[in-house]
């Protein structure tokens, strides 16, 4: 592997990891958002 090929490979690896992290963050945020909503509606039902 030449230095140029290696640099390109590293760049693609970082891009793939960044994309994976971004998707994980979005999924984590959505999961917690819905978890929070169900928790809040559960509390509201107790109050009402």
CHARMM internal coordinates of N, CA and C (Angstrom, degrees):
IC EDIT
DIST 1 N 1 CA 1.4695
DIST 1 CA 1 C 1.5225
ANGL 1 N 1 CA 1 C 109.45
DIST 1 C 2 N 1.3207
ANGL 1 CA 1 C 2 N 115.37
DIHE 1 N 1 CA 1 C 2 N 126.36
DIST 2 N 2 CA 1.4657
ANGL 1 C 2 N 2 CA 118.43
DIHE 1 CA 1 C 2 N 2 CA 178.47
DIST 2 CA 2 C 1.5244
ANGL 2 N 2 CA 2 C 109.88
DIHE 1 C 2 N 2 CA 2 C -77.07
DIST 2 C 3 N 1.3208
ANGL 2 CA 2 C 3 N 115.78
DIHE 2 N 2 CA 2 C 3 N 168.08
DIST 3 N 3 CA 1.4684
ANGL 2 C 3 N 3 CA 120.80
DIHE 2 CA 2 C 3 N 3 CA 179.95
DIST 3 CA 3 C 1.5255
ANGL 3 N 3 CA 3 C 110.31
DIHE 2 C 3 N 3 CA 3 C -61.04
DIST 3 C 4 N 1.3379
ANGL 3 CA 3 C 4 N 115.80
DIHE 3 N 3 CA 3 C 4 N -37.44
DIST 4 N 4 CA 1.4676
ANGL 3 C 4 N 4 CA 121.01
DIHE 3 CA 3 C 4 N 4 CA -178.40
DIST 4 CA 4 C 1.5249
ANGL 4 N 4 CA 4 C 110.81
DIHE 3 C 4 N 4 CA 4 C -67.74
DIST 4 C 5 N 1.3406
ANGL 4 CA 4 C 5 N 115.84
DIHE 4 N 4 CA 4 C 5 N -44.15
DIST 5 N 5 CA 1.4705
ANGL 4 C 5 N 5 CA 120.66
DIHE 4 CA 4 C 5 N 5 CA 178.43
DIST 5 CA 5 C 1.5253
ANGL 5 N 5 CA 5 C 110.28
DIHE 4 C 5 N 5 CA 5 C -61.80
DIST 5 C 6 N 1.3260
ANGL 5 CA 5 C 6 N 115.03
DIHE 5 N 5 CA 5 C 6 N -40.70
DIST 6 N 6 CA 1.4527
ANGL 5 C 6 N 6 CA 120.62
DIHE 5 CA 5 C 6 N 6 CA -178.93
DIST 6 CA 6 C 1.5278
ANGL 6 N 6 CA 6 C 111.17
DIHE 5 C 6 N 6 CA 6 C -64.60
DIST 6 C 7 N 1.3225
ANGL 6 CA 6 C 7 N 116.80
DIHE 6 N 6 CA 6 C 7 N -41.55
DIST 7 N 7 CA 1.4635
ANGL 6 C 7 N 7 CA 121.52
DIHE 6 CA 6 C 7 N 7 CA 179.21
DIST 7 CA 7 C 1.5252
ANGL 7 N 7 CA 7 C 110.13
DIHE 6 C 7 N 7 CA 7 C -63.65
DIST 7 C 8 N 1.3320
ANGL 7 CA 7 C 8 N 115.69
DIHE 7 N 7 CA 7 C 8 N -42.09
DIST 8 N 8 CA 1.4651
ANGL 7 C 8 N 8 CA 120.27
DIHE 7 CA 7 C 8 N 8 CA 179.51
DIST 8 CA 8 C 1.5317
ANGL 8 N 8 CA 8 C 110.04
DIHE 7 C 8 N 8 CA 8 C -65.13
DIST 8 C 9 N 1.3275
ANGL 8 CA 8 C 9 N 116.30
DIHE 8 N 8 CA 8 C 9 N -41.65
DIST 9 N 9 CA 1.4601
ANGL 8 C 9 N 9 CA 121.36
DIHE 8 CA 8 C 9 N 9 CA 178.89
DIST 9 CA 9 C 1.5341
ANGL 9 N 9 CA 9 C 110.55
DIHE 8 C 9 N 9 CA 9 C -61.55
DIST 9 C 10 N 1.3295
ANGL 9 CA 9 C 10 N 116.24
DIHE 9 N 9 CA 9 C 10 N -46.14
DIST 10 N 10 CA 1.4717
ANGL 9 C 10 N 10 CA 121.19
DIHE 9 CA 9 C 10 N 10 CA 178.85
DIST 10 CA 10 C 1.5230
ANGL 10 N 10 CA 10 C 110.87
DIHE 9 C 10 N 10 CA 10 C -59.38
DIST 10 C 11 N 1.3260
ANGL 10 CA 10 C 11 N 115.34
DIHE 10 N 10 CA 10 C 11 N -42.89
DIST 11 N 11 CA 1.4622
ANGL 10 C 11 N 11 CA 121.29
DIHE 10 CA 10 C 11 N 11 CA -178.86
DIST 11 CA 11 C 1.5324
ANGL 11 N 11 CA 11 C 110.54
DIHE 10 C 11 N 11 CA 11 C -62.31
DIST 11 C 12 N 1.3383
ANGL 11 CA 11 C 12 N 115.96
DIHE 11 N 11 CA 11 C 12 N -44.17
DIST 12 N 12 CA 1.4589
ANGL 11 C 12 N 12 CA 120.28
DIHE 11 CA 11 C 12 N 12 CA 179.84
DIST 12 CA 12 C 1.5230
ANGL 12 N 12 CA 12 C 111.25
DIHE 11 C 12 N 12 CA 12 C -66.52
DIST 12 C 13 N 1.3360
ANGL 12 CA 12 C 13 N 116.28
DIHE 12 N 12 CA 12 C 13 N -37.07
DIST 13 N 13 CA 1.4657
ANGL 12 C 13 N 13 CA 120.52
DIHE 12 CA 12 C 13 N 13 CA 177.71
DIST 13 CA 13 C 1.5275
ANGL 13 N 13 CA 13 C 109.93
DIHE 12 C 13 N 13 CA 13 C -62.74
DIST 13 C 14 N 1.3335
ANGL 13 CA 13 C 14 N 116.34
DIHE 13 N 13 CA 13 C 14 N -44.97
DIST 14 N 14 CA 1.4656
ANGL 13 C 14 N 14 CA 120.37
DIHE 13 CA 13 C 14 N 14 CA -179.96
DIST 14 CA 14 C 1.5168
ANGL 14 N 14 CA 14 C 111.01
DIHE 13 C 14 N 14 CA 14 C -64.31
DIST 14 C 15 N 1.3302
ANGL 14 CA 14 C 15 N 116.90
DIHE 14 N 14 CA 14 C 15 N -41.04
DIST 15 N 15 CA 1.4703
ANGL 14 C 15 N 15 CA 120.82
DIHE 14 CA 14 C 15 N 15 CA 178.02
DIST 15 CA 15 C 1.5200
ANGL 15 N 15 CA 15 C 110.42
DIHE 14 C 15 N 15 CA 15 C -60.26
DIST 15 C 16 N 1.3297
ANGL 15 CA 15 C 16 N 115.76
DIHE 15 N 15 CA 15 C 16 N -45.00
DIST 16 N 16 CA 1.4628
ANGL 15 C 16 N 16 CA 120.69
DIHE 15 CA 15 C 16 N 16 CA -178.83
DIST 16 CA 16 C 1.5257
ANGL 16 N 16 CA 16 C 110.27
DIHE 15 C 16 N 16 CA 16 C -64.08
DIST 16 C 17 N 1.3227
ANGL 16 CA 16 C 17 N 116.77
DIHE 16 N 16 CA 16 C 17 N -42.17
DIST 17 N 17 CA 1.4588
ANGL 16 C 17 N 17 CA 120.47
DIHE 16 CA 16 C 17 N 17 CA 179.76
DIST 17 CA 17 C 1.5206
ANGL 17 N 17 CA 17 C 111.52
DIHE 16 C 17 N 17 CA 17 C -67.10
DIST 17 C 18 N 1.3179
ANGL 17 CA 17 C 18 N 117.00
DIHE 17 N 17 CA 17 C 18 N -39.98
DIST 18 N 18 CA 1.4639
ANGL 17 C 18 N 18 CA 121.01
DIHE 17 CA 17 C 18 N 18 CA 179.20
DIST 18 CA 18 C 1.5245
ANGL 18 N 18 CA 18 C 109.80
DIHE 17 C 18 N 18 CA 18 C -63.47
DIST 18 C 19 N 1.3267
ANGL 18 CA 18 C 19 N 116.34
DIHE 18 N 18 CA 18 C 19 N -42.43
DIST 19 N 19 CA 1.4692
ANGL 18 C 19 N 19 CA 121.44
DIHE 18 CA 18 C 19 N 19 CA 179.59
DIST 19 CA 19 C 1.5242
ANGL 19 N 19 CA 19 C 109.86
DIHE 18 C 19 N 19 CA 19 C -64.22
DIST 19 C 20 N 1.3351
ANGL 19 CA 19 C 20 N 116.61
DIHE 19 N 19 CA 19 C 20 N -43.00
DIST 20 N 20 CA 1.4587
ANGL 19 C 20 N 20 CA 121.44
DIHE 19 CA 19 C 20 N 20 CA 179.34
DIST 20 CA 20 C 1.5323
ANGL 20 N 20 CA 20 C 110.13
DIHE 19 C 20 N 20 CA 20 C -62.53
DIST 20 C 21 N 1.3276
ANGL 20 CA 20 C 21 N 116.65
DIHE 20 N 20 CA 20 C 21 N -44.67
DIST 21 N 21 CA 1.4666
ANGL 20 C 21 N 21 CA 120.86
DIHE 20 CA 20 C 21 N 21 CA 179.55
DIST 21 CA 21 C 1.5118
ANGL 21 N 21 CA 21 C 111.27
DIHE 20 C 21 N 21 CA 21 C -62.99
DIST 21 C 22 N 1.3260
ANGL 21 CA 21 C 22 N 116.04
DIHE 21 N 21 CA 21 C 22 N -39.35
DIST 22 N 22 CA 1.4613
ANGL 21 C 22 N 22 CA 120.73
DIHE 21 CA 21 C 22 N 22 CA -179.04
DIST 22 CA 22 C 1.5352
ANGL 22 N 22 CA 22 C 109.41
DIHE 21 C 22 N 22 CA 22 C -63.82
DIST 22 C 23 N 1.3301
ANGL 22 CA 22 C 23 N 116.33
DIHE 22 N 22 CA 22 C 23 N -44.84
DIST 23 N 23 CA 1.4650
ANGL 22 C 23 N 23 CA 120.39
DIHE 22 CA 22 C 23 N 23 CA -179.89
DIST 23 CA 23 C 1.5237
ANGL 23 N 23 CA 23 C 111.32
DIHE 22 C 23 N 23 CA 23 C -65.86
DIST 23 C 24 N 1.3439
ANGL 23 CA 23 C 24 N 116.96
DIHE 23 N 23 CA 23 C 24 N -38.47
DIST 24 N 24 CA 1.4588
ANGL 23 C 24 N 24 CA 120.70
DIHE 23 CA 23 C 24 N 24 CA 178.16
DIST 24 CA 24 C 1.5190
ANGL 24 N 24 CA 24 C 109.91
DIHE 23 C 24 N 24 CA 24 C -63.49
DIST 24 C 25 N 1.3377
ANGL 24 CA 24 C 25 N 116.44
DIHE 24 N 24 CA 24 C 25 N -42.37
DIST 25 N 25 CA 1.4615
ANGL 24 C 25 N 25 CA 120.82
DIHE 24 CA 24 C 25 N 25 CA 179.95
DIST 25 CA 25 C 1.5222
ANGL 25 N 25 CA 25 C 110.19
DIHE 24 C 25 N 25 CA 25 C -61.62
DIST 25 C 26 N 1.3369
ANGL 25 CA 25 C 26 N 116.04
DIHE 25 N 25 CA 25 C 26 N -44.95
DIST 26 N 26 CA 1.4646
ANGL 25 C 26 N 26 CA 120.46
DIHE 25 CA 25 C 26 N 26 CA -179.28
DIST 26 CA 26 C 1.5261
ANGL 26 N 26 CA 26 C 109.55
DIHE 25 C 26 N 26 CA 26 C -61.92
DIST 26 C 27 N 1.3315
ANGL 26 CA 26 C 27 N 116.38
DIHE 26 N 26 CA 26 C 27 N -45.60
DIST 27 N 27 CA 1.4669
ANGL 26 C 27 N 27 CA 120.42
DIHE 26 CA 26 C 27 N 27 CA -179.74
DIST 27 CA 27 C 1.5283
ANGL 27 N 27 CA 27 C 109.82
DIHE 26 C 27 N 27 CA 27 C -63.04
DIST 27 C 28 N 1.3217
ANGL 27 CA 27 C 28 N 117.09
DIHE 27 N 27 CA 27 C 28 N -45.49
DIST 28 N 28 CA 1.4688
ANGL 27 C 28 N 28 CA 121.87
DIHE 27 CA 27 C 28 N 28 CA -179.35
DIST 28 CA 28 C 1.5270
ANGL 28 N 28 CA 28 C 110.19
DIHE 27 C 28 N 28 CA 28 C -60.60
DIST 28 C 29 N 1.3326
ANGL 28 CA 28 C 29 N 115.99
DIHE 28 N 28 CA 28 C 29 N -44.23
DIST 29 N 29 CA 1.4688
ANGL 28 C 29 N 29 CA 121.12
DIHE 28 CA 28 C 29 N 29 CA -179.68
DIST 29 CA 29 C 1.5252
ANGL 29 N 29 CA 29 C 110.45
DIHE 28 C 29 N 29 CA 29 C -62.66
DIST 29 C 30 N 1.3258
ANGL 29 CA 29 C 30 N 117.01
DIHE 29 N 29 CA 29 C 30 N -45.27
DIST 30 N 30 CA 1.4657
ANGL 29 C 30 N 30 CA 120.87
DIHE 29 CA 29 C 30 N 30 CA 179.74
DIST 30 CA 30 C 1.5225
ANGL 30 N 30 CA 30 C 111.11
DIHE 29 C 30 N 30 CA 30 C -63.89
DIST 30 C 31 N 1.3396
ANGL 30 CA 30 C 31 N 116.72
DIHE 30 N 30 CA 30 C 31 N -44.21
DIST 31 N 31 CA 1.4660
ANGL 30 C 31 N 31 CA 120.34
DIHE 30 CA 30 C 31 N 31 CA 179.49
DIST 31 CA 31 C 1.5270
ANGL 31 N 31 CA 31 C 110.14
DIHE 30 C 31 N 31 CA 31 C -58.60
DIST 31 C 32 N 1.3291
ANGL 31 CA 31 C 32 N 116.12
DIHE 31 N 31 CA 31 C 32 N -47.04
DIST 32 N 32 CA 1.4677
ANGL 31 C 32 N 32 CA 119.99
DIHE 31 CA 31 C 32 N 32 CA -178.41
DIST 32 CA 32 C 1.5182
ANGL 32 N 32 CA 32 C 111.32
DIHE 31 C 32 N 32 CA 32 C -69.06
DIST 32 C 33 N 1.3181
ANGL 32 CA 32 C 33 N 116.71
DIHE 32 N 32 CA 32 C 33 N -33.76
DIST 33 N 33 CA 1.4568
ANGL 32 C 33 N 33 CA 120.96
DIHE 32 CA 32 C 33 N 33 CA 178.84
DIST 33 CA 33 C 1.5279
ANGL 33 N 33 CA 33 C 110.05
DIHE 32 C 33 N 33 CA 33 C -62.22
DIST 33 C 34 N 1.3396
ANGL 33 CA 33 C 34 N 116.52
DIHE 33 N 33 CA 33 C 34 N -47.93
DIST 34 N 34 CA 1.4601
ANGL 33 C 34 N 34 CA 120.41
DIHE 33 CA 33 C 34 N 34 CA -179.04
DIST 34 CA 34 C 1.5281
ANGL 34 N 34 CA 34 C 110.98
DIHE 33 C 34 N 34 CA 34 C -69.57
DIST 34 C 35 N 1.3296
ANGL 34 CA 34 C 35 N 116.07
DIHE 34 N 34 CA 34 C 35 N -35.06
DIST 35 N 35 CA 1.4543
ANGL 34 C 35 N 35 CA 120.67
DIHE 34 CA 34 C 35 N 35 CA 176.51
DIST 35 CA 35 C 1.5294
ANGL 35 N 35 CA 35 C 108.86
DIHE 34 C 35 N 35 CA 35 C -62.32
DIST 35 C 36 N 1.3274
ANGL 35 CA 35 C 36 N 116.28
DIHE 35 N 35 CA 35 C 36 N -44.19
DIST 36 N 36 CA 1.4612
ANGL 35 C 36 N 36 CA 122.04
DIHE 35 CA 35 C 36 N 36 CA 178.42
DIST 36 CA 36 C 1.5219
ANGL 36 N 36 CA 36 C 111.38
DIHE 35 C 36 N 36 CA 36 C -62.58
DIST 36 C 37 N 1.3253
ANGL 36 CA 36 C 37 N 117.27
DIHE 36 N 36 CA 36 C 37 N -42.23
DIST 37 N 37 CA 1.4620
ANGL 36 C 37 N 37 CA 121.14
DIHE 36 CA 36 C 37 N 37 CA 179.82
DIST 37 CA 37 C 1.5229
ANGL 37 N 37 CA 37 C 111.51
DIHE 36 C 37 N 37 CA 37 C -62.16
DIST 37 C 38 N 1.3208
ANGL 37 CA 37 C 38 N 116.98
DIHE 37 N 37 CA 37 C 38 N -45.93
DIST 38 N 38 CA 1.4616
ANGL 37 C 38 N 38 CA 119.77
DIHE 37 CA 37 C 38 N 38 CA -178.72
DIST 38 CA 38 C 1.5269
ANGL 38 N 38 CA 38 C 109.95
DIHE 37 C 38 N 38 CA 38 C -66.01
DIST 38 C 39 N 1.3235
ANGL 38 CA 38 C 39 N 116.21
DIHE 38 N 38 CA 38 C 39 N -33.75
DIST 39 N 39 CA 1.4611
ANGL 38 C 39 N 39 CA 121.13
DIHE 38 CA 38 C 39 N 39 CA 178.43
DIST 39 CA 39 C 1.5317
ANGL 39 N 39 CA 39 C 110.16
DIHE 38 C 39 N 39 CA 39 C -66.21
DIST 39 C 40 N 1.3261
ANGL 39 CA 39 C 40 N 115.77
DIHE 39 N 39 CA 39 C 40 N -44.95
DIST 40 N 40 CA 1.4644
ANGL 39 C 40 N 40 CA 121.34
DIHE 39 CA 39 C 40 N 40 CA 179.96
DIST 40 CA 40 C 1.5292
ANGL 40 N 40 CA 40 C 110.61
DIHE 39 C 40 N 40 CA 40 C -64.25
DIST 40 C 41 N 1.3298
ANGL 40 CA 40 C 41 N 117.99
DIHE 40 N 40 CA 40 C 41 N -44.95
DIST 41 N 41 CA 1.4696
ANGL 40 C 41 N 41 CA 120.37
DIHE 40 CA 40 C 41 N 41 CA -179.03
DIST 41 CA 41 C 1.5308
ANGL 41 N 41 CA 41 C 109.99
DIHE 40 C 41 N 41 CA 41 C -65.74
DIST 41 C 42 N 1.3269
ANGL 41 CA 41 C 42 N 116.66
DIHE 41 N 41 CA 41 C 42 N -32.44
DIST 42 N 42 CA 1.4642
ANGL 41 C 42 N 42 CA 121.16
DIHE 41 CA 41 C 42 N 42 CA 177.26
DIST 42 CA 42 C 1.5339
ANGL 42 N 42 CA 42 C 109.68
DIHE 41 C 42 N 42 CA 42 C -65.18
DIST 42 C 43 N 1.3432
ANGL 42 CA 42 C 43 N 115.93
DIHE 42 N 42 CA 42 C 43 N -42.63
DIST 43 N 43 CA 1.4673
ANGL 42 C 43 N 43 CA 120.47
DIHE 42 CA 42 C 43 N 43 CA 178.48
DIST 43 CA 43 C 1.5213
ANGL 43 N 43 CA 43 C 111.00
DIHE 42 C 43 N 43 CA 43 C -65.73
DIST 43 C 44 N 1.3350
ANGL 43 CA 43 C 44 N 116.37
DIHE 43 N 43 CA 43 C 44 N -40.54
DIST 44 N 44 CA 1.4647
ANGL 43 C 44 N 44 CA 120.47
DIHE 43 CA 43 C 44 N 44 CA -179.60
DIST 44 CA 44 C 1.5282
ANGL 44 N 44 CA 44 C 110.96
DIHE 43 C 44 N 44 CA 44 C -63.18
DIST 44 C 45 N 1.3249
ANGL 44 CA 44 C 45 N 116.32
DIHE 44 N 44 CA 44 C 45 N -39.31
DIST 45 N 45 CA 1.4665
ANGL 44 C 45 N 45 CA 120.09
DIHE 44 CA 44 C 45 N 45 CA 179.07
DIST 45 CA 45 C 1.5264
ANGL 45 N 45 CA 45 C 110.74
DIHE 44 C 45 N 45 CA 45 C -62.96
DIST 45 C 46 N 1.3203
ANGL 45 CA 45 C 46 N 116.43
DIHE 45 N 45 CA 45 C 46 N -35.22
DIST 46 N 46 CA 1.4648
ANGL 45 C 46 N 46 CA 120.59
DIHE 45 CA 45 C 46 N 46 CA 178.93
DIST 46 CA 46 C 1.5283
ANGL 46 N 46 CA 46 C 110.30
DIHE 45 C 46 N 46 CA 46 C -66.93
DIST 46 C 47 N 1.3520
ANGL 46 CA 46 C 47 N 115.62
DIHE 46 N 46 CA 46 C 47 N -40.31
DIST 47 N 47 CA 1.4656
ANGL 46 C 47 N 47 CA 120.76
DIHE 46 CA 46 C 47 N 47 CA -178.28
DIST 47 CA 47 C 1.5173
ANGL 47 N 47 CA 47 C 110.53
DIHE 46 C 47 N 47 CA 47 C -68.73
DIST 47 C 48 N 1.3320
ANGL 47 CA 47 C 48 N 116.37
DIHE 47 N 47 CA 47 C 48 N -46.23
DIST 48 N 48 CA 1.4704
ANGL 47 C 48 N 48 CA 120.99
DIHE 47 CA 47 C 48 N 48 CA -176.02
DIST 48 CA 48 C 1.5220
ANGL 48 N 48 CA 48 C 111.41
DIHE 47 C 48 N 48 CA 48 C -70.82
END
COOR INIT
IC SEED 1 N 1 CA 1 C
IC BUILD
